[in-house]
Amino acid sequence: MSAGRGDRAAPPAPEGHWEVRFADAASAKGWESLAQRASPLAQPSGSTSVA
C-alpha cells in the first residue's frame, strides 16, 4: 500500500517527540523515490548484502 497524506514518514516517535507525516501524496511518492535511490548508496563499501 502506498503512503499518502497524513501517513507517517518515519517510524513512530517516542513519547514527547515530533511525528513526521506527509503533507500530501506527492510528498510520499517523492520520499519513496528518494529512498529507493539512496538505498544502494547507504551501504558501506566492501559490505555484503544478506538475502
PDB file of all heavy atoms in Angstrom:
ATOM      1  N   MET A   1       0.836  -1.171   0.000  1.00  0.00           N
ATOM      2  CA  MET A   1       0.000   0.000   0.000  1.00  0.00           C
ATOM      3  C   MET A   1       0.883   1.238   0.000  1.00  0.00           C
ATOM      4  O   MET A   1       1.860   1.317   0.729  1.00  0.00           O
ATOM      5  CB  MET A   1      -0.905  -0.028   1.228  1.00  0.00           C
ATOM      6  CG  MET A   1      -1.863   1.124   1.263  1.00  0.00           C
ATOM      7  SD  MET A   1      -3.244   0.805   2.359  1.00  0.00           S
ATOM      8  CE  MET A   1      -2.683   1.584   3.841  1.00  0.00           C
ATOM      9  N   SER A   2       0.537   2.211  -0.795  1.00  0.00           N
ATOM     10  CA  SER A   2       1.310   3.440  -0.901  1.00  0.00           C
ATOM     11  C   SER A   2       0.994   4.384   0.251  1.00  0.00           C
ATOM     12  O   SER A   2      -0.122   4.421   0.755  1.00  0.00           O
ATOM     13  CB  SER A   2       0.981   4.152  -2.213  1.00  0.00           C
ATOM     14  OG  SER A   2       1.337   3.360  -3.292  1.00  0.00           O
ATOM     15  N   ALA A   3       1.999   5.148   0.629  1.00  0.00           N
ATOM     16  CA  ALA A   3       1.799   6.172   1.649  1.00  0.00           C
ATOM     17  C   ALA A   3       1.062   7.355   1.025  1.00  0.00           C
ATOM     18  O   ALA A   3       1.146   7.588  -0.170  1.00  0.00           O
ATOM     19  CB  ALA A   3       3.137   6.615   2.207  1.00  0.00           C
ATOM     20  N   GLY A   4       0.359   8.080   1.837  1.00  0.00           N
ATOM     21  CA  GLY A   4      -0.384   9.236   1.358  1.00  0.00           C
ATOM     22  C   GLY A   4      -0.437  10.326   2.409  1.00  0.00           C
ATOM     23  O   GLY A   4       0.249  10.263   3.435  1.00  0.00           O
ATOM     24  N   ARG A   5      -1.268  11.306   2.157  1.00  0.00           N
ATOM     25  CA  ARG A   5      -1.397  12.454   3.050  1.00  0.00           C
ATOM     26  C   ARG A   5      -1.740  11.983   4.458  1.00  0.00           C
ATOM     27  O   ARG A   5      -2.626  11.167   4.668  1.00  0.00           O
ATOM     28  CB  ARG A   5      -2.488  13.385   2.553  1.00  0.00           C
ATOM     29  CG  ARG A   5      -2.620  14.633   3.371  1.00  0.00           C
ATOM     30  CD  ARG A   5      -3.658  15.566   2.750  1.00  0.00           C
ATOM     31  NE  ARG A   5      -3.622  16.857   3.371  1.00  0.00           N
ATOM     32  CZ  ARG A   5      -4.364  17.210   4.410  1.00  0.00           C
ATOM     33  NH1 ARG A   5      -5.198  16.347   4.948  1.00  0.00           N
ATOM     34  NH2 ARG A   5      -4.259  18.415   4.914  1.00  0.00           N
ATOM     35  N   GLY A   6      -1.004  12.487   5.435  1.00  0.00           N
ATOM     36  CA  GLY A   6      -1.254  12.165   6.832  1.00  0.00           C
ATOM     37  C   GLY A   6      -0.568  10.902   7.323  1.00  0.00           C
ATOM     38  O   GLY A   6      -0.540  10.654   8.518  1.00  0.00           O
ATOM     39  N   ASP A   7      -0.008  10.102   6.428  1.00  0.00           N
ATOM     40  CA  ASP A   7       0.714   8.903   6.840  1.00  0.00           C
ATOM     41  C   ASP A   7       2.073   9.274   7.409  1.00  0.00           C
ATOM     42  O   ASP A   7       2.643  10.309   7.074  1.00  0.00           O
ATOM     43  CB  ASP A   7       0.911   7.949   5.662  1.00  0.00           C
ATOM     44  CG  ASP A   7      -0.383   7.294   5.221  1.00  0.00           C
ATOM     45  OD1 ASP A   7      -1.361   7.311   5.993  1.00  0.00           O
ATOM     46  OD2 ASP A   7      -0.415   6.773   4.100  1.00  0.00           O
ATOM     47  N   ARG A   8       2.604   8.412   8.272  1.00  0.00           N
ATOM     48  CA  ARG A   8       3.925   8.660   8.858  1.00  0.00           C
ATOM     49  C   ARG A   8       5.014   8.575   7.798  1.00  0.00           C
ATOM     50  O   ARG A   8       5.011   7.698   6.956  1.00  0.00           O
ATOM     51  CB  ARG A   8       4.233   7.630   9.929  1.00  0.00           C
ATOM     52  CG  ARG A   8       3.488   7.819  11.195  1.00  0.00           C
ATOM     53  CD  ARG A   8       4.048   6.875  12.263  1.00  0.00           C
ATOM     54  NE  ARG A   8       3.276   7.002  13.464  1.00  0.00           N
ATOM     55  CZ  ARG A   8       2.466   6.068  13.927  1.00  0.00           C
ATOM     56  NH1 ARG A   8       2.354   4.924  13.308  1.00  0.00           N
ATOM     57  NH2 ARG A   8       1.774   6.266  15.021  1.00  0.00           N
ATOM     58  N   ALA A   9       5.999   9.468   7.888  1.00  0.00           N
ATOM     59  CA  ALA A   9       7.169   9.437   7.017  1.00  0.00           C
ATOM     60  C   ALA A   9       8.316   8.697   7.699  1.00  0.00           C
ATOM     61  O   ALA A   9       9.322   8.415   7.073  1.00  0.00           O
ATOM     62  CB  ALA A   9       7.606  10.855   6.673  1.00  0.00           C
ATOM     63  N   ALA A  10       8.155   8.415   8.965  1.00  0.00           N
ATOM     64  CA  ALA A  10       9.189   7.732   9.757  1.00  0.00           C
ATOM     65  C   ALA A  10       8.492   6.831  10.763  1.00  0.00           C
ATOM     66  O   ALA A  10       7.290   6.955  10.985  1.00  0.00           O
ATOM     67  CB  ALA A  10      10.039   8.780  10.473  1.00  0.00           C
ATOM     68  N   PRO A  11       9.247   5.924  11.383  1.00  0.00           N
ATOM     69  CA  PRO A  11       8.642   5.080  12.426  1.00  0.00           C
ATOM     70  C   PRO A  11       8.037   5.946  13.536  1.00  0.00           C
ATOM     71  O   PRO A  11       8.412   7.111  13.690  1.00  0.00           O
ATOM     72  CB  PRO A  11       9.819   4.266  12.960  1.00  0.00           C
ATOM     73  CG  PRO A  11      10.836   4.300  11.881  1.00  0.00           C
ATOM     74  CD  PRO A  11      10.654   5.622  11.180  1.00  0.00           C
ATOM     75  N   PRO A  12       7.124   5.392  14.319  1.00  0.00           N
ATOM     76  CA  PRO A  12       6.518   6.171  15.411  1.00  0.00           C
ATOM     77  C   PRO A  12       7.575   6.769  16.332  1.00  0.00           C
ATOM     78  O   PRO A  12       8.556   6.114  16.670  1.00  0.00           O
ATOM     79  CB  PRO A  12       5.673   5.145  16.164  1.00  0.00           C
ATOM     80  CG  PRO A  12       5.417   4.058  15.177  1.00  0.00           C
ATOM     81  CD  PRO A  12       6.617   4.031  14.265  1.00  0.00           C
ATOM     82  N   ALA A  13       7.373   8.008  16.692  1.00  0.00           N
ATOM     83  CA  ALA A  13       8.312   8.707  17.566  1.00  0.00           C
ATOM     84  C   ALA A  13       8.060   8.340  19.024  1.00  0.00           C
ATOM     85  O   ALA A  13       6.923   8.047  19.403  1.00  0.00           O
ATOM     86  CB  ALA A  13       8.157  10.212  17.391  1.00  0.00           C
ATOM     87  N   PRO A  14       9.121   8.359  19.836  1.00  0.00           N
ATOM     88  CA  PRO A  14       8.919   8.125  21.276  1.00  0.00           C
ATOM     89  C   PRO A  14       8.049   9.244  21.867  1.00  0.00           C
ATOM     90  O   PRO A  14       7.960  10.339  21.309  1.00  0.00           O
ATOM     91  CB  PRO A  14      10.328   8.193  21.854  1.00  0.00           C
ATOM     92  CG  PRO A  14      11.263   8.093  20.706  1.00  0.00           C
ATOM     93  CD  PRO A  14      10.512   8.571  19.499  1.00  0.00           C
ATOM     94  N   GLU A  15       7.442   8.974  22.991  1.00  0.00           N
ATOM     95  CA  GLU A  15       6.599   9.966  23.668  1.00  0.00           C
ATOM     96  C   GLU A  15       7.349  11.284  23.843  1.00  0.00           C
ATOM     97  O   GLU A  15       8.517  11.304  24.216  1.00  0.00           O
ATOM     98  CB  GLU A  15       6.189   9.424  25.032  1.00  0.00           C
ATOM     99  CG  GLU A  15       5.382  10.389  25.843  1.00  0.00           C
ATOM    100  CD  GLU A  15       3.980   9.884  26.091  1.00  0.00           C
ATOM    101  OE1 GLU A  15       3.700   8.719  25.813  1.00  0.00           O
ATOM    102  OE2 GLU A  15       3.187  10.683  26.569  1.00  0.00           O
ATOM    103  N   GLY A  16       6.681  12.372  23.505  1.00  0.00           N
ATOM    104  CA  GLY A  16       7.269  13.696  23.671  1.00  0.00           C
ATOM    105  C   GLY A  16       8.083  14.172  22.488  1.00  0.00           C
ATOM    106  O   GLY A  16       8.587  15.289  22.502  1.00  0.00           O
ATOM    107  N   HIS A  17       8.229  13.355  21.446  1.00  0.00           N
ATOM    108  CA  HIS A  17       8.983  13.746  20.259  1.00  0.00           C
ATOM    109  C   HIS A  17       8.037  14.027  19.100  1.00  0.00           C
ATOM    110  O   HIS A  17       6.883  13.626  19.110  1.00  0.00           O
ATOM    111  CB  HIS A  17       9.964  12.642  19.859  1.00  0.00           C
ATOM    112  CG  HIS A  17      11.109  12.500  20.803  1.00  0.00           C
ATOM    113  ND1 HIS A  17      11.038  11.734  21.956  1.00  0.00           N
ATOM    114  CD2 HIS A  17      12.342  13.030  20.800  1.00  0.00           C
ATOM    115  CE1 HIS A  17      12.189  11.798  22.596  1.00  0.00           C
ATOM    116  NE2 HIS A  17      12.998  12.584  21.919  1.00  0.00           N
ATOM    117  N   TRP A  18       8.545  14.694  18.081  1.00  0.00           N
ATOM    118  CA  TRP A  18       7.758  15.032  16.901  1.00  0.00           C
ATOM    119  C   TRP A  18       7.496  13.796  16.054  1.00  0.00           C
ATOM    120  O   TRP A  18       8.345  12.934  15.917  1.00  0.00           O
ATOM    121  CB  TRP A  18       8.518  16.039  16.042  1.00  0.00           C
ATOM    122  CG  TRP A  18       8.622  17.391  16.658  1.00  0.00           C
ATOM    123  CD1 TRP A  18       9.594  17.824  17.513  1.00  0.00           C
ATOM    124  CD2 TRP A  18       7.728  18.466  16.495  1.00  0.00           C
ATOM    125  NE1 TRP A  18       9.367  19.109  17.881  1.00  0.00           N
ATOM    126  CE2 TRP A  18       8.220  19.539  17.256  1.00  0.00           C
ATOM    127  CE3 TRP A  18       6.556  18.649  15.768  1.00  0.00           C
ATOM    128  CZ2 TRP A  18       7.578  20.767  17.313  1.00  0.00           C
ATOM    129  CZ3 TRP A  18       5.933  19.876  15.818  1.00  0.00           C
ATOM    130  CH2 TRP A  18       6.426  20.914  16.592  1.00  0.00           C
ATOM    131  N   GLU A  19       6.310  13.737  15.458  1.00  0.00           N
ATOM    132  CA  GLU A  19       5.983  12.721  14.462  1.00  0.00           C
ATOM    133  C   GLU A  19       6.027  13.382  13.100  1.00  0.00           C
ATOM    134  O   GLU A  19       5.389  14.415  12.893  1.00  0.00           O
ATOM    135  CB  GLU A  19       4.588  12.136  14.686  1.00  0.00           C
ATOM    136  CG  GLU A  19       4.575  11.024  15.665  1.00  0.00           C
ATOM    137  CD  GLU A  19       3.315  10.177  15.548  1.00  0.00           C
ATOM    138  OE1 GLU A  19       2.460  10.440  14.694  1.00  0.00           O
ATOM    139  OE2 GLU A  19       3.211   9.247  16.346  1.00  0.00           O
ATOM    140  N   VAL A  20       6.789  12.824  12.178  1.00  0.00           N
ATOM    141  CA  VAL A  20       6.898  13.381  10.833  1.00  0.00           C
ATOM    142  C   VAL A  20       5.851  12.696   9.965  1.00  0.00           C
ATOM    143  O   VAL A  20       5.807  11.477   9.861  1.00  0.00           O
ATOM    144  CB  VAL A  20       8.315  13.151  10.256  1.00  0.00           C
ATOM    145  CG1 VAL A  20       8.415  13.720   8.854  1.00  0.00           C
ATOM    146  CG2 VAL A  20       9.357  13.760  11.177  1.00  0.00           C
ATOM    147  N   ARG A  21       4.990  13.512   9.332  1.00  0.00           N
ATOM    148  CA  ARG A  21       3.935  12.983   8.470  1.00  0.00           C
ATOM    149  C   ARG A  21       3.981  13.691   7.118  1.00  0.00           C
ATOM    150  O   ARG A  21       4.432  14.825   7.016  1.00  0.00           O
ATOM    151  CB  ARG A  21       2.562  13.181   9.106  1.00  0.00           C
ATOM    152  CG  ARG A  21       2.403  12.364  10.383  1.00  0.00           C
ATOM    153  CD  ARG A  21       1.005  12.467  10.941  1.00  0.00           C
ATOM    154  NE  ARG A  21       0.862  11.655  12.129  1.00  0.00           N
ATOM    155  CZ  ARG A  21       0.373  10.422  12.131  1.00  0.00           C
ATOM    156  NH1 ARG A  21      -0.006   9.861  11.021  1.00  0.00           N
ATOM    157  NH2 ARG A  21       0.274   9.747  13.253  1.00  0.00           N
ATOM    158  N   PHE A  22       3.530  12.981   6.095  1.00  0.00           N
ATOM    159  CA  PHE A  22       3.492  13.553   4.756  1.00  0.00           C
ATOM    160  C   PHE A  22       2.385  14.596   4.656  1.00  0.00           C
ATOM    161  O   PHE A  22       1.276  14.384   5.143  1.00  0.00           O
ATOM    162  CB  PHE A  22       3.253  12.462   3.709  1.00  0.00           C
ATOM    163  CG  PHE A  22       4.362  11.459   3.626  1.00  0.00           C
ATOM    164  CD1 PHE A  22       4.147  10.139   3.973  1.00  0.00           C
ATOM    165  CD2 PHE A  22       5.625  11.829   3.198  1.00  0.00           C
ATOM    166  CE1 PHE A  22       5.165   9.199   3.896  1.00  0.00           C
ATOM    167  CE2 PHE A  22       6.657  10.904   3.125  1.00  0.00           C
ATOM    168  CZ  PHE A  22       6.420   9.592   3.472  1.00  0.00           C
ATOM    169  N   ALA A  23       2.674  15.701   3.961  1.00  0.00           N
ATOM    170  CA  ALA A  23       1.681  16.755   3.753  1.00  0.00           C
ATOM    171  C   ALA A  23       0.700  16.377   2.653  1.00  0.00           C
ATOM    172  O   ALA A  23      -0.457  16.782   2.682  1.00  0.00           O
ATOM    173  CB  ALA A  23       2.368  18.069   3.388  1.00  0.00           C
ATOM    174  N   ASP A  24       1.166  15.596   1.677  1.00  0.00           N
ATOM    175  CA  ASP A  24       0.300  15.189   0.571  1.00  0.00           C
ATOM    176  C   ASP A  24       0.862  13.941  -0.095  1.00  0.00           C
ATOM    177  O   ASP A  24       1.953  13.475   0.241  1.00  0.00           O
ATOM    178  CB  ASP A  24       0.129  16.320  -0.448  1.00  0.00           C
ATOM    179  CG  ASP A  24       1.451  16.871  -0.957  1.00  0.00           C
ATOM    180  OD1 ASP A  24       2.456  16.118  -1.011  1.00  0.00           O
ATOM    181  OD2 ASP A  24       1.491  18.052  -1.327  1.00  0.00           O
ATOM    182  N   ALA A  25       0.109  13.387  -1.041  1.00  0.00           N
ATOM    183  CA  ALA A  25       0.517  12.153  -1.710  1.00  0.00           C
ATOM    184  C   ALA A  25       1.794  12.352  -2.526  1.00  0.00           C
ATOM    185  O   ALA A  25       2.620  11.446  -2.618  1.00  0.00           O
ATOM    186  CB  ALA A  25      -0.609  11.640  -2.601  1.00  0.00           C
ATOM    187  N   ALA A  26       1.972  13.526  -3.118  1.00  0.00           N
ATOM    188  CA  ALA A  26       3.176  13.799  -3.909  1.00  0.00           C
ATOM    189  C   ALA A  26       4.430  13.738  -3.029  1.00  0.00           C
ATOM    190  O   ALA A  26       5.476  13.250  -3.461  1.00  0.00           O
ATOM    191  CB  ALA A  26       3.072  15.154  -4.600  1.00  0.00           C
ATOM    192  N   SER A  27       4.325  14.212  -1.803  1.00  0.00           N
ATOM    193  CA  SER A  27       5.458  14.147  -0.871  1.00  0.00           C
ATOM    194  C   SER A  27       5.807  12.702  -0.553  1.00  0.00           C
ATOM    195  O   SER A  27       6.981  12.328  -0.513  1.00  0.00           O
ATOM    196  CB  SER A  27       5.121  14.873   0.435  1.00  0.00           C
ATOM    197  OG  SER A  27       4.861  16.226   0.196  1.00  0.00           O
ATOM    198  N   ALA A  28       4.795  11.889  -0.332  1.00  0.00           N
ATOM    199  CA  ALA A  28       5.020  10.473  -0.037  1.00  0.00           C
ATOM    200  C   ALA A  28       5.682   9.782  -1.223  1.00  0.00           C
ATOM    201  O   ALA A  28       6.619   9.004  -1.052  1.00  0.00           O
ATOM    202  CB  ALA A  28       3.697   9.794   0.309  1.00  0.00           C
ATOM    203  N   LYS A  29       5.210  10.064  -2.420  1.00  0.00           N
ATOM    204  CA  LYS A  29       5.773   9.454  -3.626  1.00  0.00           C
ATOM    205  C   LYS A  29       7.235   9.890  -3.805  1.00  0.00           C
ATOM    206  O   LYS A  29       8.102   9.074  -4.108  1.00  0.00           O
ATOM    207  CB  LYS A  29       4.950   9.842  -4.848  1.00  0.00           C
ATOM    208  CG  LYS A  29       5.400   9.165  -6.102  1.00  0.00           C
ATOM    209  CD  LYS A  29       4.500   9.516  -7.273  1.00  0.00           C
ATOM    210  CE  LYS A  29       4.977   8.811  -8.529  1.00  0.00           C
ATOM    211  NZ  LYS A  29       4.155   9.165  -9.691  1.00  0.00           N
ATOM    212  N   GLY A  30       7.509  11.157  -3.590  1.00  0.00           N
ATOM    213  CA  GLY A  30       8.877  11.665  -3.709  1.00  0.00           C
ATOM    214  C   GLY A  30       9.804  11.051  -2.680  1.00  0.00           C
ATOM    215  O   GLY A  30      10.954  10.735  -2.959  1.00  0.00           O
ATOM    216  N   TRP A  31       9.298  10.850  -1.456  1.00  0.00           N
ATOM    217  CA  TRP A  31      10.103  10.239  -0.396  1.00  0.00           C
ATOM    218  C   TRP A  31      10.462   8.810  -0.766  1.00  0.00           C
ATOM    219  O   TRP A  31      11.595   8.376  -0.588  1.00  0.00           O
ATOM    220  CB  TRP A  31       9.324  10.277   0.914  1.00  0.00           C
ATOM    221  CG  TRP A  31      10.116   9.773   2.074  1.00  0.00           C
ATOM    222  CD1 TRP A  31      10.068   8.538   2.614  1.00  0.00           C
ATOM    223  CD2 TRP A  31      11.087  10.493   2.822  1.00  0.00           C
ATOM    224  NE1 TRP A  31      10.942   8.440   3.671  1.00  0.00           N
ATOM    225  CE2 TRP A  31      11.577   9.632   3.807  1.00  0.00           C
ATOM    226  CE3 TRP A  31      11.580  11.796   2.755  1.00  0.00           C
ATOM    227  CZ2 TRP A  31      12.543  10.032   4.722  1.00  0.00           C
ATOM    228  CZ3 TRP A  31      12.544  12.181   3.668  1.00  0.00           C
ATOM    229  CH2 TRP A  31      13.011  11.314   4.640  1.00  0.00           C
ATOM    230  N   GLU A  32       9.493   8.057  -1.300  1.00  0.00           N
ATOM    231  CA  GLU A  32       9.735   6.674  -1.700  1.00  0.00           C
ATOM    232  C   GLU A  32      10.778   6.616  -2.806  1.00  0.00           C
ATOM    233  O   GLU A  32      11.680   5.791  -2.788  1.00  0.00           O
ATOM    234  CB  GLU A  32       8.431   6.014  -2.156  1.00  0.00           C
ATOM    235  CG  GLU A  32       8.592   4.561  -2.530  1.00  0.00           C
ATOM    236  CD  GLU A  32       9.092   3.686  -1.395  1.00  0.00           C
ATOM    237  OE1 GLU A  32       8.782   3.961  -0.222  1.00  0.00           O
ATOM    238  OE2 GLU A  32       9.810   2.708  -1.675  1.00  0.00           O
ATOM    239  N   SER A  33      10.675   7.527  -3.770  1.00  0.00           N
ATOM    240  CA  SER A  33      11.641   7.580  -4.868  1.00  0.00           C
ATOM    241  C   SER A  33      13.046   7.879  -4.336  1.00  0.00           C
ATOM    242  O   SER A  33      14.026   7.246  -4.742  1.00  0.00           O
ATOM    243  CB  SER A  33      11.219   8.650  -5.877  1.00  0.00           C
ATOM    244  OG  SER A  33      12.176   8.802  -6.886  1.00  0.00           O
ATOM    245  N   LEU A  34      13.148   8.824  -3.417  1.00  0.00           N
ATOM    246  CA  LEU A  34      14.438   9.176  -2.824  1.00  0.00           C
ATOM    247  C   LEU A  34      15.021   7.987  -2.060  1.00  0.00           C
ATOM    248  O   LEU A  34      16.203   7.682  -2.183  1.00  0.00           O
ATOM    249  CB  LEU A  34      14.275  10.370  -1.894  1.00  0.00           C
ATOM    250  CG  LEU A  34      15.522  10.819  -1.144  1.00  0.00           C
ATOM    251  CD1 LEU A  34      16.590  11.306  -2.115  1.00  0.00           C
ATOM    252  CD2 LEU A  34      15.177  11.906  -0.150  1.00  0.00           C
ATOM    253  N   ALA A  35      14.192   7.304  -1.289  1.00  0.00           N
ATOM    254  CA  ALA A  35      14.662   6.162  -0.512  1.00  0.00           C
ATOM    255  C   ALA A  35      15.178   5.047  -1.415  1.00  0.00           C
ATOM    256  O   ALA A  35      16.188   4.409  -1.109  1.00  0.00           O
ATOM    257  CB  ALA A  35      13.540   5.637   0.379  1.00  0.00           C
ATOM    258  N   GLN A  36      14.512   4.809  -2.533  1.00  0.00           N
ATOM    259  CA  GLN A  36      14.952   3.775  -3.466  1.00  0.00           C
ATOM    260  C   GLN A  36      16.301   4.134  -4.078  1.00  0.00           C
ATOM    261  O   GLN A  36      17.157   3.275  -4.266  1.00  0.00           O
ATOM    262  CB  GLN A  36      13.916   3.562  -4.561  1.00  0.00           C
ATOM    263  CG  GLN A  36      12.687   2.855  -4.078  1.00  0.00           C
ATOM    264  CD  GLN A  36      11.622   2.735  -5.154  1.00  0.00           C
ATOM    265  OE1 GLN A  36      11.805   3.182  -6.278  1.00  0.00           O
ATOM    266  NE2 GLN A  36      10.506   2.127  -4.802  1.00  0.00           N
ATOM    267  N   ARG A  37      16.503   5.390  -4.388  1.00  0.00           N
ATOM    268  CA  ARG A  37      17.780   5.821  -4.979  1.00  0.00           C
ATOM    269  C   ARG A  37      18.905   5.817  -3.964  1.00  0.00           C
ATOM    270  O   ARG A  37      20.044   5.534  -4.290  1.00  0.00           O
ATOM    271  CB  ARG A  37      17.633   7.211  -5.581  1.00  0.00           C
ATOM    272  CG  ARG A  37      16.758   7.228  -6.788  1.00  0.00           C
ATOM    273  CD  ARG A  37      16.618   8.593  -7.337  1.00  0.00           C
ATOM    274  NE  ARG A  37      15.673   8.586  -8.438  1.00  0.00           N
ATOM    275  CZ  ARG A  37      15.564   9.559  -9.297  1.00  0.00           C
ATOM    276  NH1 ARG A  37      16.316  10.634  -9.188  1.00  0.00           N
ATOM    277  NH2 ARG A  37      14.686   9.487 -10.271  1.00  0.00           N
ATOM    278  N   ALA A  38      18.601   6.147  -2.722  1.00  0.00           N
ATOM    279  CA  ALA A  38      19.621   6.240  -1.678  1.00  0.00           C
ATOM    280  C   ALA A  38      20.009   4.875  -1.124  1.00  0.00           C
ATOM    281  O   ALA A  38      21.123   4.702  -0.642  1.00  0.00           O
ATOM    282  CB  ALA A  38      19.125   7.130  -0.545  1.00  0.00           C
ATOM    283  N   SER A  39      19.139   3.908  -1.198  1.00  0.00           N
ATOM    284  CA  SER A  39      19.371   2.600  -0.592  1.00  0.00           C
ATOM    285  C   SER A  39      20.717   1.983  -0.960  1.00  0.00           C
ATOM    286  O   SER A  39      21.470   1.598  -0.075  1.00  0.00           O
ATOM    287  CB  SER A  39      18.225   1.655  -0.939  1.00  0.00           C
ATOM    288  OG  SER A  39      18.422   0.415  -0.334  1.00  0.00           O
ATOM    289  N   PRO A  40      21.091   1.868  -2.246  1.00  0.00           N
ATOM    290  CA  PRO A  40      22.383   1.272  -2.568  1.00  0.00           C
ATOM    291  C   PRO A  40      23.561   2.130  -2.070  1.00  0.00           C
ATOM    292  O   PRO A  40      24.610   1.599  -1.766  1.00  0.00           O
ATOM    293  CB  PRO A  40      22.403   1.200  -4.096  1.00  0.00           C
ATOM    294  CG  PRO A  40      21.009   1.431  -4.533  1.00  0.00           C
ATOM    295  CD  PRO A  40      20.301   2.149  -3.426  1.00  0.00           C
ATOM    296  N   LEU A  41      23.352   3.422  -1.959  1.00  0.00           N
ATOM    297  CA  LEU A  41      24.425   4.312  -1.519  1.00  0.00           C
ATOM    298  C   LEU A  41      24.641   4.242  -0.020  1.00  0.00           C
ATOM    299  O   LEU A  41      25.695   4.628   0.487  1.00  0.00           O
ATOM    300  CB  LEU A  41      24.092   5.751  -1.921  1.00  0.00           C
ATOM    301  CG  LEU A  41      23.893   5.990  -3.405  1.00  0.00           C
ATOM    302  CD1 LEU A  41      23.458   7.424  -3.653  1.00  0.00           C
ATOM    303  CD2 LEU A  41      25.157   5.682  -4.179  1.00  0.00           C
ATOM    304  N   ALA A  42      23.652   3.769   0.712  1.00  0.00           N
ATOM    305  CA  ALA A  42      23.721   3.755   2.175  1.00  0.00           C
ATOM    306  C   ALA A  42      24.620   2.648   2.706  1.00  0.00           C
ATOM    307  O   ALA A  42      25.063   2.689   3.836  1.00  0.00           O
ATOM    308  CB  ALA A  42      22.319   3.613   2.767  1.00  0.00           C
ATOM    309  N   GLN A  43      24.923   1.635   1.891  1.00  0.00           N
ATOM    310  CA  GLN A  43      25.748   0.531   2.354  1.00  0.00           C
ATOM    311  C   GLN A  43      27.225   0.905   2.243  1.00  0.00           C
ATOM    312  O   GLN A  43      27.661   1.414   1.220  1.00  0.00           O
ATOM    313  CB  GLN A  43      25.471  -0.717   1.533  1.00  0.00           C
ATOM    314  CG  GLN A  43      24.070  -1.246   1.741  1.00  0.00           C
ATOM    315  CD  GLN A  43      23.897  -2.618   1.123  1.00  0.00           C
ATOM    316  OE1 GLN A  43      24.859  -3.228   0.677  1.00  0.00           O
ATOM    317  NE2 GLN A  43      22.677  -3.082   1.102  1.00  0.00           N
ATOM    318  N   PRO A  44      27.994   0.679   3.302  1.00  0.00           N
ATOM    319  CA  PRO A  44      29.428   0.973   3.251  1.00  0.00           C
ATOM    320  C   PRO A  44      30.113   0.104   2.188  1.00  0.00           C
ATOM    321  O   PRO A  44      29.696  -1.013   1.926  1.00  0.00           O
ATOM    322  CB  PRO A  44      29.936   0.611   4.641  1.00  0.00           C
ATOM    323  CG  PRO A  44      28.782   0.217   5.449  1.00  0.00           C
ATOM    324  CD  PRO A  44      27.574   0.138   4.558  1.00  0.00           C
ATOM    325  N   SER A  45      31.150   0.631   1.588  1.00  0.00           N
ATOM    326  CA  SER A  45      31.858  -0.135   0.574  1.00  0.00           C
ATOM    327  C   SER A  45      32.469  -1.393   1.194  1.00  0.00           C
ATOM    328  O   SER A  45      32.916  -1.382   2.335  1.00  0.00           O
ATOM    329  CB  SER A  45      32.948   0.709  -0.080  1.00  0.00           C
ATOM    330  OG  SER A  45      33.880   1.131   0.890  1.00  0.00           O
ATOM    331  N   GLY A  46      32.457  -2.465   0.444  1.00  0.00           N
ATOM    332  CA  GLY A  46      33.006  -3.717   0.932  1.00  0.00           C
ATOM    333  C   GLY A  46      32.026  -4.547   1.729  1.00  0.00           C
ATOM    334  O   GLY A  46      32.349  -5.655   2.126  1.00  0.00           O
ATOM    335  N   SER A  47      30.832  -4.009   1.962  1.00  0.00           N
ATOM    336  CA  SER A  47      29.858  -4.790   2.723  1.00  0.00           C
ATOM    337  C   SER A  47      29.174  -5.793   1.822  1.00  0.00           C
ATOM    338  O   SER A  47      29.100  -5.626   0.614  1.00  0.00           O
ATOM    339  CB  SER A  47      28.814  -3.874   3.363  1.00  0.00           C
ATOM    340  OG  SER A  47      28.014  -3.296   2.377  1.00  0.00           O
ATOM    341  N   THR A  48      28.687  -6.834   2.411  1.00  0.00           N
ATOM    342  CA  THR A  48      27.961  -7.836   1.655  1.00  0.00           C
ATOM    343  C   THR A  48      26.503  -7.758   2.042  1.00  0.00           C
ATOM    344  O   THR A  48      26.172  -7.518   3.207  1.00  0.00           O
ATOM    345  CB  THR A  48      28.500  -9.256   1.937  1.00  0.00           C
ATOM    346  OG1 THR A  48      28.384  -9.503   3.343  1.00  0.00           O
ATOM    347  CG2 THR A  48      29.937  -9.388   1.499  1.00  0.00           C
ATOM    348  N   SER A  49      25.641  -7.946   1.088  1.00  0.00           N
ATOM    349  CA  SER A  49      24.224  -7.918   1.397  1.00  0.00           C
ATOM    350  C   SER A  49      23.761  -9.322   1.764  1.00  0.00           C
ATOM    351  O   SER A  49      24.280 -10.305   1.276  1.00  0.00           O
ATOM    352  CB  SER A  49      23.415  -7.381   0.213  1.00  0.00           C
ATOM    353  OG  SER A  49      23.658  -8.184  -0.917  1.00  0.00           O
ATOM    354  N   VAL A  50      22.787  -9.386   2.640  1.00  0.00           N
ATOM    355  CA  VAL A  50      22.234 -10.648   3.082  1.00  0.00           C
ATOM    356  C   VAL A  50      20.890 -10.831   2.405  1.00  0.00           C
ATOM    357  O   VAL A  50      20.047  -9.966   2.458  1.00  0.00           O
ATOM    358  CB  VAL A  50      22.062 -10.657   4.623  1.00  0.00           C
ATOM    359  CG1 VAL A  50      21.427 -11.958   5.064  1.00  0.00           C
ATOM    360  CG2 VAL A  50      23.384 -10.427   5.300  1.00  0.00           C
ATOM    361  N   ALA A  51      20.702 -11.990   1.772  1.00  0.00           N
ATOM    362  CA  ALA A  51      19.436 -12.233   1.078  1.00  0.00           C
ATOM    363  C   ALA A  51      18.432 -12.880   1.977  1.00  0.00           C
ATOM    364  O   ALA A  51      18.671 -13.483   2.941  1.00  0.00           O
ATOM    365  CB  ALA A  51      19.665 -13.093  -0.138  1.00  0.00           C
TER     366      ALA A  51
END
